[in-house]
Amino acid sequence: MVDDRDAILRAIYGSGITALRGGFSRDFIRTLREDVDAAFADAIARPGGAVGRGSDRYYVELHPQALRGYVALVAHPWFVAVCETVLGPDYEIVELGFDVPFAGAQDQPWHRDFPSPVETYRQRRITSLAFNLTCVDTTPDMGPFEIAPGTQWETGLEWPDGMFPPTTEWWRYHALASQKLPQMGDISARSALTIHRGTANHSPHARPVVVIGVDAPGAGHAALHDQQVTAAFHATLPAEVRRHLVCRVVDRLEPIVQKHQIDGLSGGASTPMGMG
């Protein structure tokens, strides 16, 4: 069931990840891919627009109105059910972006996306989620995402930046690793604290993945981002979307200069020619 909230909670608090297969049509994803490609072309052409997340791998943040399907994404019943179940009725949508491993991207180090908060490692409460929506049918040679289930509860207090477990511990994550092969239309949600990595892309194709970050009230990740919408776009949003979206309402959109840099992933990026 789309809104099986007990199953959602068991998955996020257990393995750290859950998914809905075929939540969106393939035509919807094709349109999404067009917008992602256009946004990448714009971002790579300006300083701070696309940040390296490893060799031949980039992350780009977007304004919500850059995606024609944005409202359909964040108003989807499964998306809403996951947010409400895990984060509470006043969840905050704080981030929109996409990750792109190009042909030649190498294995990332095992990591989490930010340090674990005390609410998680002491109180066993998840306060943020990352939703992923693939723009392609993922195949094993395309550098699939790998996750080490259950590791969202590791404190990481002694790790560099609280995010990068030492290489002497990688054998544990290799042993736990679950490789994900989502297809166009699938959407997943995970704790960004669950240890994970992108793997080497041996194919000739890019593998863009849309990312939506959502917080429980007080989690504080909105400070790492700068979502903006124009007043005209803001007025078109359904009330239930508008009340959850953390953003600046502006007369004219400003280019995003990304604040959420992950230094341990930033090296080795080269400038690609495109996403074909």
C-alpha positions in Angstrom: 0.0 0.0 0.0 1.2 3.5 -0.8 0.4 4.8 2.7 1.3 1.7 4.8 2.8 3.9 7.6 3.8 1.0 9.9 5.9 -0.5 7.0 7.4 2.9 6.3 8.5 3.3 9.9 9.9 -0.2 10.2 11.9 0.3 7.0 13.4 3.7 7.9 14.2 2.7 11.5 15.4 -0.7 10.4 17.4 -0.8 7.2 17.3 3.0 6.8 15.7 3.0 3.4 12.3 2.4 1.8 11.0 2.7 -1.8 7.9 2.9 -4.0 8.2 1.1 -7.3 6.5 2.8 -10.3 5.3 5.8 -8.4 5.6 8.0 -11.5 5.1 7.4 -15.2 8.0 7.0 -17.6 6.8 10.1 -19.5 6.9 12.1 -16.2 10.5 11.0 -15.7 11.4 11.9 -19.3 10.2 15.4 -18.7 12.1 15.5 -15.4 15.3 14.4 -17.2 14.9 17.3 -19.8 14.8 19.8 -16.9 17.7 18.2 -15.1 19.8 18.3 -18.3 19.0 22.0 -18.8 19.8 22.8 -15.2 23.2 21.0 -15.4 24.1 22.9 -18.5 23.4 26.1 -16.7 25.1 25.1 -13.5 28.4 23.8 -15.0 28.9 27.1 -16.8 29.1 29.3 -13.6 31.2 29.2 -10.5 29.6 27.3 -7.6 26.8 26.0 -9.7 27.9 22.4 -9.8 30.1 21.0 -7.0 32.3 17.9 -7.3 31.3 14.8 -5.3 34.2 12.7 -6.6 35.8 12.0 -10.0 33.4 12.7 -12.8 30.5 13.1 -10.3 28.6 16.3 -9.5 25.8 17.7 -7.3 23.6 20.6 -8.4 21.0 22.4 -6.4 17.8 23.6 -8.1 15.1 26.1 -7.5 11.7 24.3 -7.2 10.2 25.9 -10.2 13.1 24.6 -12.4 11.3 21.2 -12.4 8.0 21.2 -14.2 6.9 18.2 -12.1 7.9 19.6 -8.7 4.5 19.9 -7.2 3.6 16.3 -8.4 6.7 15.1 -6.6 6.2 16.7 -3.2 2.4 16.3 -3.2 2.5 12.6 -4.1 0.6 10.5 -1.4 3.6 8.3 -0.7 6.0 11.2 -0.3 3.6 12.9 2.1 3.0 9.7 4.0 6.7 9.0 4.5 7.4 12.6 5.6 4.5 12.7 8.1 5.2 9.2 9.4 8.9 9.7 10.1 9.2 13.5 10.6 5.8 14.5 11.8 3.0 16.7 10.4 5.1 19.9 10.3 7.9 18.5 8.1 10.0 21.0 6.2 11.1 20.6 2.5 14.6 22.2 2.6 16.5 20.9 -0.5 16.1 20.1 -4.2 19.0 19.0 -6.3 20.4 16.2 -8.4 23.5 14.0 -8.3 25.1 13.0 -11.6 27.8 10.3 -11.9 29.1 10.4 -15.4 30.9 7.7 -17.4 34.2 7.2 -15.6 33.0 8.1 -12.1 34.9 6.1 -9.5 33.8 4.5 -6.2 33.1 7.1 -3.5 34.3 6.5 0.0 31.7 5.2 2.4 30.1 8.2 4.1 27.0 9.9 5.4 25.8 13.3 4.2 26.2 15.1 7.5 27.1 14.3 11.2 24.6 12.5 13.3 22.6 14.7 15.6 22.2 13.8 19.3 18.5 13.2 18.6 19.5 10.2 16.5 22.5 8.7 18.2 21.2 9.1 21.7 17.4 9.3 21.4 17.1 7.0 18.4 15.0 9.5 16.4 15.3 10.2 12.7 15.1 13.9 12.0 15.8 14.1 8.2 15.2 12.2 5.0 16.6 12.2 1.5 14.3 11.2 -1.3 15.9 9.9 -4.5 14.2 9.7 -8.0 16.3 8.2 -10.8 16.1 9.7 -14.2 17.3 6.5 -16.0 16.8 2.8 -15.8 19.8 1.8 -13.6 21.9 -1.1 -14.7 24.7 -2.8 -12.8 27.4 -1.1 -14.9 26.1 2.5 -14.3 27.6 3.0 -10.8 24.6 2.0 -8.7 24.1 3.5 -5.2 25.1 1.2 -2.4 23.9 1.4 1.2 24.9 -0.4 4.4 21.5 -1.1 6.0 21.1 -0.3 9.7 24.1 2.0 10.0 22.1 5.2 10.6 22.5 4.5 14.3 26.3 4.6 14.4 27.4 7.7 16.2 30.4 8.6 14.0 31.7 10.9 16.8 35.3 10.0 16.1 35.1 10.1 12.3 36.4 13.0 10.2 33.7 15.6 10.0 31.4 13.0 11.7 30.8 11.7 8.2 33.6 9.4 7.0 34.2 6.1 8.8 37.9 5.1 8.7 39.0 2.8 5.9 39.8 0.1 8.6 36.0 -0.2 9.0 35.1 -0.4 5.4 35.1 -4.2 5.4 31.9 -4.0 7.6 30.1 -1.8 5.1 31.2 -4.0 2.2 29.8 -7.0 4.0 26.5 -5.2 4.6 26.3 -3.5 1.2 23.0 -3.5 -0.6 23.2 -2.3 -4.2 20.1 -0.4 -5.6 19.0 -0.7 -9.2 15.9 1.7 -9.4 14.1 2.1 -12.7 12.4 5.1 -14.1 9.3 6.0 -12.0 10.7 4.5 -8.7 11.2 6.8 -5.7 13.0 6.0 -2.5 13.5 7.6 0.9 16.3 7.1 3.3 18.1 8.4 6.3 21.0 10.3 4.9 22.9 9.1 8.0 22.8 5.5 6.7 26.3 4.8 5.4 26.3 4.8 1.6 28.4 5.5 -1.5 28.1 5.8 -5.2 30.0 3.1 -7.1 32.1 3.3 -10.3 30.2 4.0 -13.5 31.6 1.7 -16.1 28.9 2.5 -18.7 29.0 5.3 -21.3 25.9 6.9 -19.8 25.3 9.5 -17.0 23.0 8.4 -14.2 21.2 11.6 -12.9 19.2 11.2 -9.7 16.9 13.9 -8.3 17.3 14.5 -4.5 14.7 16.1 -2.2 15.8 16.8 1.4 13.2 17.0 4.1 13.6 17.9 7.8 11.7 17.5 11.0 11.2 20.9 12.6 14.5 22.1 14.2 16.8 19.8 12.3 18.4 22.8 10.8 19.5 21.7 7.3 17.7 24.6 5.6 20.7 26.7 6.6 22.8 24.7 4.2 20.6 25.5 1.2 18.9 28.5 -0.4 15.7 27.5 -2.0 13.9 30.4 -3.8 10.7 30.8 -5.6 9.1 33.7 -7.4 6.0 35.3 -5.9 4.0 34.2 -8.9 5.1 30.6 -8.6 4.6 30.6 -4.8 1.0 31.8 -5.4 0.3 28.7 -7.6 1.4 26.2 -5.0 -1.2 24.1 -3.2 -1.6 25.3 0.4 -0.3 21.9 1.7 2.9 22.2 -0.4 3.4 25.9 0.4 3.2 25.3 4.2 6.0 22.7 4.1 8.3 24.4 1.6 11.2 26.3 3.3 12.2 29.0 0.8 12.7 32.7 0.0 10.0 34.3 -2.0 11.7 36.7 -4.5 10.9 38.9 -7.4 13.6 37.3 -9.5 15.4 34.0 -9.0 19.1 34.3 -8.1 21.7 31.7 -9.2 22.3 29.2 -6.4 25.9 29.1 -5.0 25.9 25.9 -3.0 26.6 26.0 0.7 26.5 22.3 1.4 30.1 21.3 0.4 31.3 17.8 1.4 35.0 18.2 1.3 35.8 14.5 1.6 33.9 13.9 -1.8 35.0 17.0 -3.7 38.2 16.0 -5.4 38.8 14.7 -8.9 35.9 16.2 -10.9 36.5 17.2 -14.5 34.2 19.1 -16.8 32.0 16.8 -18.8 30.7 17.6 -22.3 27.1 16.6 -21.6 24.7 14.0 -20.3 24.1 12.0 -23.4 
